[in-house]
Amino acid sequence: MIRIAVLGAGRIGKIHASNVAASLNAKVADPVEASAKALAVRLGCDATTDCSAAIDRDDVDAIVIGTPTDTHITYMLQAVRKGKAVLCEKPIDLDMLKSTEAATEVERLNGRVMLAFNRRFDPTSQAFRKAIDAGEIGDIRQVIISSRDPGMPPRDYVLHSGGIFRDMVIHDLDTARWLLGEEPVEVMAMGNRLIDSSLAELNDFDTIMVQMRTASGKQCHINCCREAVYGYDQRFEVSGSKGMLLQDNLRPSTIRRWTAETTDAREPLLNFFLERYVDAYKNELEAFVDAIKNNAPMPTTVRDGLEALRLAECALQSALTGKPVQVSSLA
């Protein structure tokens, strides 16, 4: 039995803690006592307000970090130095230099850290990747990713998020790396404020497009928006020398209706990522635990987190300057 301490009892922490408690021995830590206790009571596990003490417990084998981003490095390195495996939410940190130093230290210590890019573990996405690996569409030429949230997050969240590129688009940048199978070398991005003009005060955007190319010429286009009135929109396609793969949105059911009033009516899209990626979060935790039990490499690494953040920084720089950015320029 792997014994796991989940740090954070907020939105993400609740997801991880529920999955851990369903099949493993869980403990919950959150600086807000009421949040920690409420979640622990619901899941039937221990609670504490001291995250550092939770990491140090002898009856804890691994750590899941779902706390605010500015605490990720501190808890990650503490756990690694204790010889404990870590599943950490993205990003490593909002600062590129700090993230690079942390990744280097994790690797120096041979730390076992997995970055929580949950979309890689979605069943449909994994089937998509297997089809690519099987050569169904030949050599990859283009990747197109659409990602739109159902509405703007709360203002306080935006203030601490690090901006749309580090917060939202970083998932799509990781997905792009995963699908391309080759690192982008150049990034061109544009950002606009079509929903909330006050984001100018934060050098942030609500609507963006990113274009990337790899050294061999593979292309990727990403479009993201903080608001889609029709629901949570998550799609991607990959075009290759032998054909194309398209991953569409998931819906509550596959029923389609034709009546005198409507043609091909379907259920609305799922409301948000909490509903869309239920299975992805479960599979992500399972992959983390399997890697620990089998002493196998982590399926996503601290280096994956660093490279996705590097692309986010390049995209932000491009959006602010209106010029393409060479990825190698952000060492």
N, C-alpha and C positions, 0 to 999 in steps of 0.2 A: 504494500500500500504506500503510494507516494503521498506525503503530507505537505500540503501547500498553504502558504499564507498569502491572502489576497490583500494588497495594499490599496485602499480607496473604496469607499462605499457610495460613490456617485453613480452616474448613468452607466459607465463602462464597467466600474467595479462590480456593480450588481449583476451584470451579465456574466462576468468571469466567475464570481463567487457562486452564483446559481449553478453554473456548469461544473465547477469543482465539487460542490456539495452533493451533486447528483450521483457522483461516482467515486469521489475521493474524500480524504479527510481534510476539511477546510478550516481555516482560521481567518478572521476578518480584522483589519486594522484601518482606522481612519481617525484623523485628528478631531473630527466632530463626533463627540461621544454618542449623541442621539442617533446619528446615521449608522455608526458602527453597531450599536446595540440593536437597533431595529432590524438591520439586515441579519445579524447573527441569530436573533430570536427566530426570525422567519426560516432560516436555513438550519437551525439547530447546531450552531458551531460557536467557538470562542470568539470574543470581541476584545479589542484593546484600542486605546487612542494613541499608543506609542508604536509607530511604524518601525522605528529602528530596533526596538526591543523585540518586535515580532520577527524580524529578520534573524536576530541572534538566538532565538529559541532552539533548544536542542531537539525538540519534537517537530521541527519544520525542515523539510528537505529541499523545497523549491519555493520561489517567490513569483507572484504575478503582480506587476506594477500597473495600477490604474489610477495613480494619483496625478495632481497637476504637473504639467510638463517641466516646470522649473525644479522639481524634486527627482526627476527620473535618474539623472546621473548619480546623485548621492546614494539613492537606494540601490541602484544597479551595481555600483562599485562595492558598496558594503556587502552585498550578497555574494558577489564574485569572490571577494577576499575571504569570505567564510566558506568558500567551496560549494556554494549553492547555485543551482540552475535558475535562470531568470527568463520569464516571458514579460516583455516590456511593451507597453503601448507606444505608438509613434507620437511625435518624433523623439529622437534621443534627447534633443534640447532645441531651443529656437536659435541658438548661437552656433555657427558652423565650426568655429575654432574649438569651442568646448566639446562639441560632438566628436570632432576628429580626435582630440586628446583622449576622450573617454573610450572611443572605439579602439584606439591604439593600446590603451591600458588594459582593456578587456582581452585583447588578443595577446598581449605580453604575458598576462596571467593565465592564458589558456582557459578563459572564462567561457561558460556555456550560457550564452545569451541569445534568445530568439526575439526578433522584432515582430510585433503583432500586426502584420499586414493581412488581415482576415480575409480579404477578397480572394487571395490565392487558394483558400481552403473551401470556397464555395463549391458544392458538388458540380454545378453546371460549368463553372470556370475550370475545374480540374478535368472534366471531360473534354473541354475545349482545348486545354493544353495537351492532353493525351492525343487528340486528333492531329495537332500540329506535329508532335513528336513522331507520330506514326507516318508522317509524310503525306497526309491526305491532300494538302493543298500545295505541296512542293516547297520551293524556296520562298520565304517571307519577303514581301515587297512593301506592304503598307499596313499600318495598324491605326484604327480610328476608334476613339473612346469618347462616349458621351456620358456626362455625369452631372445630374441636376438634383438639388435638394428641393423639398416641397415648400420651404420658406426660410427667410432669414433667421439665424439664431439670435438669442437674446443679446442685447448690447454688451452686457458684462462679459459674455462668452467671447464676443468678437474682440474686445479689448485685450483679452489674455490669450487669444488663439495663435498669435503670430502671423495672422493674415491668411487669406484664402489659399495661397500657394503652399504654405507650410502646414496648414490645417486640413484643407479639403483636397486640393489637387495632388498632394503628396501620395495619396492612395492610388491615383490614376498614373502618376509617374512611376510608382513601383510596378503597377500592372503593365505599363508600357515596357519596362525593362524585362519583365518576366516573359512577355509575349514576343518581343523582338528577338530575344536571345543574344543581344549584342548591345553594348553600352552606347548611348547617344553621345555624340561629340560636339553638337551645336544645338542651341536652343533659341527659338524666337517666340516671343509671347506678346500679347496685347491684353490690356485690362481696362475695363470701363465700370462706371458706377451708374447703372441703369435702374437700380432699385433704391439705393440709399446714397445720395450725394454726399452725406456727411462723412463717408468713409475716406474722403480726401484728407481729412484731419489725421488719419492713421496711415496714409500711404497704402491703403488697402482698396480692394475692388470686390464687386459682387458678380461680375460677368467676365469670363476670360477665355482666351484661346491660346493654345501652345502648339508650336510645330517643332519637331526634332528630327535630326538625321543621324545615322550612325556612320562610321568610317567607310563601310561598304556601300552606303547609299540607301539603306532601308529608311523609310519615312514613317513618322507618327504624327497624328493630329489629335489633340485633346480639346474638347470644349466642355466648360463647366459653368454652372450658374447657381446662385444661392436660392433661386426661387423658380419653381415650376408649379403652376396652379393645378396641374393634373396629377401630381403625386411624385414619388421618388423614382427618378428616371436613371436607369443604369444599363447601358448597352455598349457592346463593342464588336468590331468586326476586324478580321484579318484577311488580307488578300495576298495570294501567293501565285507562283508560276503554274499551278495546276487547278486553282479554284479559289473559293472564298468560304470562310466560316463566319457566321453571324450569331451573336448571343443577344437575345431579346430580353425584355423585362419579364419578371415573374409577376403573376397575378394570383388572387385568392383562389380562382378556379379557372378552368379552360373553357367554360361555357361561353358560347357566342349566340346571339339572338337576332332573329330577323322578324320584324312585325310591320304593320301598316305605318307605324310612326318612325321606325329606325331600321337601319341596315347594318349588319355585322356589329351589333352593340356588344361590348365586353365589360367585364368587371373593371373598376378603377385600379390603377397601379397600387401596389403596397405602399403604406403611408410613409415609412422612413427606413433607415438602415437597420433599426432594431428588429423590424419584421422581416426585411429582405434577407438579412444575413444571419438568421437564427442558426441554421445548420453550419454556416461557415465558422461561427464562433465555437461551436461544439467540436468541429473537426480540427480547428486550430489548437484547442487545448489537448485533444487526443494526440495530435502530432507532437506536441511539446512533451507530453508524458511518455509517449513511445520512444522518443529520442533519449529521454533520461533512462528509461528501463533498459534499452538496448545499447546504451552508450554510443549512440549514432550521432552523426552531425545534425545540428539544428537545421530544420528546413528553410528558415529565413534567419539571417544573421545580423549582428550589429553592423556589419559592413553594408548589408542591404539597406539598413536604415540610414546609414551615412550617405550612400549614393543617391537615394531618393531625396534626401534633404539637399544635397548638392544641386540636383536638378531643379528643385524648388527655388533655391537661391538664384540660380541662373535665370529662371523664368521671371522671378520678381525683378531682377536687374534689367532684363530685356524689356519688361512691361514699363518700367520707370524711365528707361532711356530711349526706347523705340528702336534699339539696335540688337542684332543677334549677339549672343554670348557664347564664347567657346568654353566648353565644360572644363577643359584643362586650365583655364584661367582662374578657377576657384580651387586652389590646391588645398 
